[in-house]
Amino acid sequence: MEIKSIVLQTKSLKQMKKFYIDTLGFSLINEDKNRFRIAVGTGEFEFTTKDVVDNPYYHFAFNIPANKFFEAKSWAKERVSLLVEDGVDEANFAHLPAHALYFYDPSGNIVEFISRYEIAKDSIEPFSVKSILNISEIGLIVENTISVSGKLNEIGVTERDNNTISRKSLNFMGERRNGIFIILAQPGRRWIFSDKTSAIFPLEITLINNNKIIINSDNEFQIYRDEHKGELFSET
């Protein structure tokens, strides 16, 4: 599985554009008065004000080169305030193995840079946003992880290491070998390195095979296969 693009809602479009383009240095692909899209490694990210209500926030992560974590951390600290948990401003995932850092953007999204040492390539270039390899993770929050995992299985998105789907924990849907995951979870679970809990907000995920995974404005889970055949799964 590889994530081609993600569309997220925001109420702070101007601030978000300034942050991602001027502060962090991402390249603008296109925009109009209601949205803008940036290049993120091999993928694309779009933020939109269309149909936005409340104050949506999400968790997502970007893979960075294996040898660039500490350089990336220094680079990030010049531009953002890193989030802290238990007195430290980085996560050491020894079981992966990987290191990660976290920060908020102007919409309150929990943004993560992660170096996965077994899969990410080294880089000889100084770290910048152009060093980002791809979209690593996106949180997909639903009321029933069991039902939704079955629908994801039908399009080839399966639980990492064939683990059993849990209603209480985070479920990493994807393959360990490429470090790209949809994090399937139910509402109310705290995101690490933040004071925010998982909540359902509209989003659109397009995979490399053009299958689309959507939470619509009615909080319904939808799958569109290869942009042609639509399948709807609604949770009530």
C-alpha positions, 0 to 999 in steps of 0.5 A: 500500500502507498498513499498517493494523496490526502485531503483534510479540512481546515478553518485556518486556510491562510495560516496553514498556507503560510505555515506549510509554504513559508515556514516549512518550505513545502512546494505549492502544486495548485490552489484556489480560494477554498484550498491549496495542495502541496507536494510531500515526497512522493505524495500530495497533501491538500487542505480545504475549507469546503464544508468545514464545521467545528475545528477539525484536526488530524494526526499524520506522519511523514517518513524521512531518511534513516540517517537524518532524524537528529538533523531534522530535529534541529531543523524543526526546532528552528521553525516550530515548538516540538511537542513533549511527553514525559519530559522528552521531545522525541519518541524512540520506538525501539521495536520498529526501530525508529525515532519520531518528533511531533509538532502542531500546525496552525489547525492543531493537527499533530504532525510527525516526522519519523525515521524508520531505520530498517526501511528508510534510505540514507541521504547525503543532502542537508535536511529540508522538506525536500528530504521527506520520502513519502506520507507515512501515516494518517489517522482514520477514526471510525466508530467501529474498527472491526467493520471498517477493517473488513472493508479495508481488507477487501481493497487489500489494506490489511493489519500490519503483521496480521495482528488482530483488530482491536477496538481499544488500541491503534490498528496499523493497516499496511505493510511494515516493509514500506512503513506506510500505514492507515492508523485505524482507531475509534474516537477518544484515544489520546494521540501521543505527544499531544493533549488531543484525543482521536475524533471523527472528521471528514477526510479523503485518502487516495491510494497509489492504485486510485482507490479512495477512502473517505469520511464524508461530512455525515461521518460515513465511511466510504470506499471508491474503487479505482475512482469508478466503482463506489461502495458505501459503508455507513456507521450509525 
